């Protein structure tokens, strides 16, 4: 199933990312192409399914909302990936019909926490369709990658300081917007910086 394919791709990602085309959400049919570029974790997906009713130009039936859309959103949340922010049109696929046309957002760029940590200035843009009925996606990022950060060291003597727990609680309670993966990632990153400043202020580290 495509749901299993989605999970496998992020549990054991390829060296950079992958492009999945016409991957049916309910069946294992559809072709996919794996691109090996380096070591980044990102995927371009065409699932033939929308993530919410407002991603369709025409109303969607309740069966799709209760089954396909729900399964897709749950799968994304379970493996903690999120859609990359993008510029361009909401709808990335269109088809002409007798009584008009149908447009939906079937294409998206999914990233995980490794991408968020290593690529800080990537952008995604959906361009006007040309030969295909899908909008091409343009991913851009600087060639100079972020250097691997120095390992974070936790010192046991911190916990003996009377302000330690208050610092941790204060840092963690500050609100952050986003899905659970983004919230956890950003809170941990912020807490790490707060603890570094704490160590420097009280222990000269």
C-alpha positions in Angstrom: 0.0 0.0 0.0 1.1 3.6 -0.6 0.7 4.2 3.2 3.4 1.6 3.8 5.6 3.1 1.0 5.3 6.5 2.7 6.4 5.1 6.0 9.3 3.1 4.6 10.6 6.1 2.7 11.1 8.1 5.8 12.1 5.3 8.2 14.8 4.2 5.8 15.3 7.2 3.5 17.4 7.2 0.4 20.6 9.4 0.3 18.6 12.5 -0.6 15.0 12.3 -1.5 12.6 10.8 -3.9 9.9 11.7 -6.4 6.8 9.6 -6.3 4.4 9.9 -9.3 0.8 8.7 -9.5 1.0 6.7 -6.3 -2.5 5.5 -5.5 -3.4 5.9 -1.8 -5.6 2.8 -1.8 -3.6 0.4 -3.9 0.0 -0.5 -4.6 -0.3 0.6 -8.2 1.4 3.5 -9.8 5.0 4.2 -10.9 7.6 5.8 -8.7 11.1 7.1 -9.4 13.8 7.3 -6.7 16.3 10.1 -7.1 19.6 9.7 -5.2 21.4 13.0 -4.8 23.1 13.1 -1.4 21.9 12.8 2.2 18.9 14.9 2.7 15.5 13.7 3.7 12.7 15.0 1.5 10.1 13.7 -0.9 8.0 15.0 -3.8 4.7 13.2 -3.8 1.7 12.8 -6.0 -0.7 10.7 -3.9 -3.8 11.3 -5.9 -5.4 12.4 -2.6 -6.0 15.7 -1.0 -5.2 16.5 2.6 -8.3 18.6 3.3 -11.6 19.5 1.5 -10.4 23.0 0.7 -7.7 21.5 -1.6 -10.4 20.7 -4.2 -12.2 23.2 -6.4 -15.4 21.0 -6.2 -17.0 19.6 -3.1 -15.8 16.2 -1.9 -18.0 13.5 -0.6 -18.1 12.4 3.0 -16.6 9.0 2.2 -13.4 10.7 1.0 -13.2 12.9 4.1 -13.8 9.9 6.5 -11.5 7.5 4.8 -8.9 8.7 2.2 -8.2 12.1 3.7 -8.2 10.9 7.2 -5.8 8.0 6.4 -3.4 10.3 4.6 -3.3 12.9 7.4 -2.8 10.2 10.1 0.0 8.5 8.1 1.8 11.9 7.8 1.5 12.6 11.5 2.5 9.1 12.6 5.9 9.3 10.7 6.3 13.0 11.7 6.7 14.6 8.3 5.2 17.9 7.2 4.5 19.7 4.0 7.2 22.2 3.0 5.9 25.8 2.8 5.5 26.8 -0.9 4.8 29.7 -3.2 2.4 29.4 -6.2 -1.1 28.1 -6.8 -3.0 26.0 -4.3 -4.2 23.6 -6.9 -1.4 21.6 -8.6 -3.6 19.3 -10.9 -6.5 20.1 -13.2 -8.7 18.1 -15.6 -11.2 19.4 -18.1 -14.8 18.1 -17.7 -18.0 18.5 -19.7 -19.5 20.9 -17.2 -16.3 22.7 -16.3 -13.0 21.6 -14.8 -11.8 20.0 -11.6 -8.7 21.2 -9.8 -7.0 19.7 -6.7 -3.8 19.9 -4.8 -2.3 16.4 -5.4 1.4 17.3 -5.3 3.3 18.2 -2.2 6.9 18.3 -0.9 7.3 16.5 2.4 10.2 17.0 4.8 11.3 15.5 8.1 13.3 16.9 11.1 16.7 16.1 9.4 15.8 18.4 6.5 14.7 21.1 8.9 17.9 20.9 10.9 20.3 20.8 7.9 18.7 22.9 5.3 17.6 26.3 6.7 16.8 28.3 3.6 15.1 25.9 1.1 12.1 27.2 -0.9 9.5 25.4 -2.9 7.5 26.9 -5.8 4.7 25.3 -7.9 4.9 26.6 -11.4 2.2 26.8 -14.1 1.6 23.4 -15.8 3.0 23.0 -19.3 2.9 19.5 -21.0 1.6 17.7 -17.9 -1.7 18.2 -16.1 0.4 18.6 -13.0 2.2 21.8 -11.8 6.0 21.2 -11.7 7.6 21.9 -8.3 10.8 23.9 -8.1 13.0 23.3 -5.1 15.8 25.7 -4.4 18.5 25.8 -1.7 22.0 27.0 -1.2 24.8 24.7 -2.2 26.7 25.4 1.0 25.1 23.2 3.5 24.9 23.9 7.2 27.9 22.5 9.0 27.1 19.7 11.4 26.5 21.2 14.8 28.8 20.4 17.7 27.4 17.6 19.9 25.3 19.0 22.7 26.7 18.2 26.2 24.5 17.8 29.2 26.3 18.4 32.5 24.9 16.6 35.5 25.8 19.5 37.8 23.3 21.7 36.1 20.4 20.0 37.9 21.8 21.0 41.3 21.5 24.6 40.5 18.3 26.1 42.0 17.3 27.9 38.8 17.7 24.8 36.5 14.2 23.4 36.7 12.6 26.9 36.4 14.7 27.5 33.3 13.6 24.3 31.6 9.9 24.8 32.5 10.0 28.4 31.3 11.6 27.5 28.0 9.3 24.5 27.3 6.1 26.4 28.1 6.7 29.2 25.5 4.2 28.5 22.7 5.2 27.4 19.3 2.9 27.0 16.3 3.1 24.0 14.0 2.4 20.3 13.9 3.6 18.1 16.7 6.9 17.3 15.0 7.7 20.9 14.3 6.8 21.9 17.8 9.0 19.3 19.4 11.9 20.0 17.1 11.8 23.8 17.8 11.3 23.4 21.5 14.3 21.1 21.8 16.4 23.5 19.7 15.3 26.5 21.8 16.0 24.6 25.1 19.4 23.6 23.9 20.3 27.3 23.3 18.8 28.3 26.7 20.9 25.7 28.5 24.1 26.8 26.7 23.4 30.4 27.9 22.6 29.1 31.4 25.9 27.2 31.5 27.9 30.2 30.3 26.2 32.6 32.8 26.5 30.4 35.9 29.5 28.1 35.2 31.5 30.1 32.7 31.2 27.4 30.1 
